[in-house]
């Protein structure tokens, strides 16, 4: 297995453009190596022809030929490594592109959800402002009702002060219902008292 270039194992750290750049670079290297291989083969053929014609010692020619042969073999192996590396980079680029295209619908869905949440927030703010306005109106109405209630109580006290009823012990802050209840009890007591006095007067007569 040929190791990936630094950073490829991270996958998401590389952009699609950088992967295309690496792929183009390795393709250029492969082409250059192919050209070098052709030149080396031509040089070997020329060299062997020249040595065969000028040198009678096969041992020296064999050593030179083996050295060049090993160089060509190493170049071929390096070429194969670069090809495999290029295929790995291309596969990673295709995988990255597929993941990117698959994530686009999710991204759009998230953006739509965020926009809808912004609309909910705006509606909530408008509702809050409306409720605050209603609360202020209710506070003003409550203040007005309390003022009218106090005025009604004062008027009622003035009316009671001009009557023949004895003054009731009712605090000023009492509600109108409490005052009416005390007046009713006071009237019932007076009626009972008058009823008793009238009965006694009739029996005496």
C-alpha positions in Angstrom: 0.0 0.0 0.0 1.3 3.5 -0.9 0.8 6.0 1.9 -1.3 9.0 1.2 0.2 12.5 0.9 0.3 14.5 4.2 -3.2 15.7 5.1 -5.1 13.2 2.9 -5.8 11.0 5.9 -7.8 13.9 7.4 -10.2 13.8 4.5 -12.2 16.8 5.4 -9.2 19.1 5.8 -8.6 19.3 2.1 -10.6 21.2 -0.4 -11.8 19.8 -3.7 -9.5 22.4 -5.5 -6.4 21.3 -3.6 -7.1 17.6 -4.5 -7.4 18.5 -8.2 -4.1 20.4 -7.9 -2.3 17.4 -6.4 -3.8 15.1 -9.0 -2.6 17.3 -11.9 0.9 17.5 -10.3 1.2 13.7 -10.0 0.0 13.2 -13.6 2.7 15.6 -14.8 5.3 13.6 -12.8 4.1 10.3 -14.4 4.4 11.8 -17.8 7.9 13.0 -17.0 8.9 9.6 -15.8 7.5 8.0 -18.9 9.6 10.3 -21.0 12.7 9.6 -18.8 12.1 5.8 -19.3 12.0 6.2 -23.0 15.2 8.2 -23.0 16.9 5.7 -20.7 15.9 2.8 -22.9 17.3 4.6 -25.9 20.5 5.4 -24.0 20.9 1.8 -23.0 20.4 0.6 -26.5 22.9 3.1 -27.9 25.3 2.4 -25.0 25.1 -1.4 -25.5 25.6 -1.1 -29.2 28.6 1.2 -28.6 30.1 -1.0 -26.0 29.6 -4.2 -28.1 31.4 -2.6 -31.0 34.3 -1.0 -29.0 34.9 -3.2 -26.0 35.8 -6.9 -26.2 35.4 -7.6 -22.4 31.9 -8.8 -21.7 32.4 -8.6 -17.9 32.7 -4.8 -17.8 29.8 -4.5 -20.3 27.7 -6.8 -18.1 28.4 -4.7 -15.0 27.4 -1.5 -16.7 24.3 -3.1 -18.2 23.2 -4.5 -14.8 23.7 -1.1 -13.2 21.6 0.6 -15.9 19.0 -2.2 -15.7 18.6 -1.6 -11.9 18.2 2.1 -12.5 15.5 1.4 -15.1 13.8 -1.0 -12.7 13.8 1.5 -9.9 12.3 4.1 -12.2 9.6 1.7 -13.3 8.7 1.0 -9.7 8.7 4.6 -8.8 6.4 5.2 -11.8 4.0 2.5 -10.5 4.0 4.0 -7.0 3.1 7.4 -8.5 0.3 5.9 -10.5 -1.1 4.1 -7.4 -0.8 7.3 -5.4 -2.6 9.2 -8.2 -5.4 6.7 -8.1 -5.7 7.0 -4.3 -5.9 10.8 -4.6 -8.5 10.6 -7.3 -10.6 8.2 -5.2 -10.4 10.5 -2.2 -11.4 13.5 -4.4 -14.4 11.6 -5.7 -15.4 10.6 -2.2 -15.0 14.2 -1.0 -17.1 15.5 -3.9 -19.8 12.9 -3.2 -19.9 13.8 0.5 -20.1 17.5 -0.4 -23.0 17.0 -2.8 -24.8 14.8 -0.3 -24.5 17.4 2.5 -26.0 20.2 0.4 -29.6 19.3 1.0 -29.0 19.1 4.8 -27.3 22.5 4.7 -30.3 24.0 2.8 -32.7 22.4 5.3 -30.8 23.9 8.3 -30.7 27.3 6.7 -34.5 27.1 6.1 -35.0 26.1 9.7 -32.9 29.0 10.9 -34.9 31.4 8.8 -38.1 30.1 10.2 -36.8 30.5 13.7 -35.9 34.1 13.0 -39.6 34.6 11.9 -40.8 33.0 15.1 -38.5 35.3 17.2 -39.9 38.3 15.3 -43.5 37.2 15.9 -42.7 36.6 19.6 -41.2 40.1 19.9 -44.3 41.7 18.3 -46.6 39.7 20.7 -44.4 40.8 23.6 -44.8 44.4 22.7 -48.5 44.0 22.2 -48.9 42.3 25.6 -46.8 45.1 27.3 -49.1 47.7 25.7 -52.2 45.8 27.0 -50.7 45.6 30.5 -50.0 49.3 30.6 -53.6 50.0 29.5 -54.9 47.7 32.2 -52.8 49.4 34.8 -54.2 52.8 33.8 -57.7 51.4 33.8 -57.2 49.8 37.2 -55.9 53.1 38.6 -58.9 54.9 37.2 -61.3 52.3 38.7 -59.6 52.6 42.1 -59.9 56.4 42.0 -63.6 56.1 41.1 -64.2 53.6 43.9 -62.7 55.9 46.5 -64.8 58.8 45.2 -67.9 56.6 45.4 -67.1 55.6 48.9 -66.6 59.2 50.0 -69.9 60.1 48.4 -71.6 57.3 50.2 -70.1 58.4 53.5 -71.4 61.9 52.9 -74.9 60.6 52.3 -74.8 58.5 55.4 -73.6 61.4 57.5 -76.7 63.4 56.5 -79.1 60.6 57.5 -80.4 59.7 61.0 -78.3 56.5 61.1 -75.6 56.3 63.6 -72.2 56.5 62.0 -70.8 53.2 60.9 -67.4 52.0 61.8 -66.2 51.2 58.3 -62.6 51.8 57.2 -62.1 54.0 54.2 -60.3 51.4 52.3 -63.1 48.8 52.5 -64.8 47.6 49.3 -68.3 48.8 48.3 -69.8 45.4 49.0 -68.5 45.4 52.6 -70.0 48.8 53.2 -73.4 47.8 51.7 -73.3 44.6 53.9 -72.8 46.7 57.1 -75.6 49.1 56.1 -77.9 46.1 55.6 -77.1 44.7 59.0 -77.6 48.2 60.5 -81.0 48.5 58.9 -82.1 45.0 60.0 -81.1 45.9 63.6 -83.1 49.1 63.5 -86.1 47.3 62.0 -86.0 44.7 64.7 -85.7 47.3 67.4 -88.7 49.3 66.0 -90.7 46.1 65.8 -90.1 45.3 69.5 -90.9 48.8 70.5 -94.1 48.8 68.5 -95.2 45.5 69.9 -94.6 46.7 73.5 -96.6 49.9 72.8 -99.5 47.9 71.4 -99.6 45.6 74.4 -99.5 48.6 76.7 -102.5 50.2 75.0 
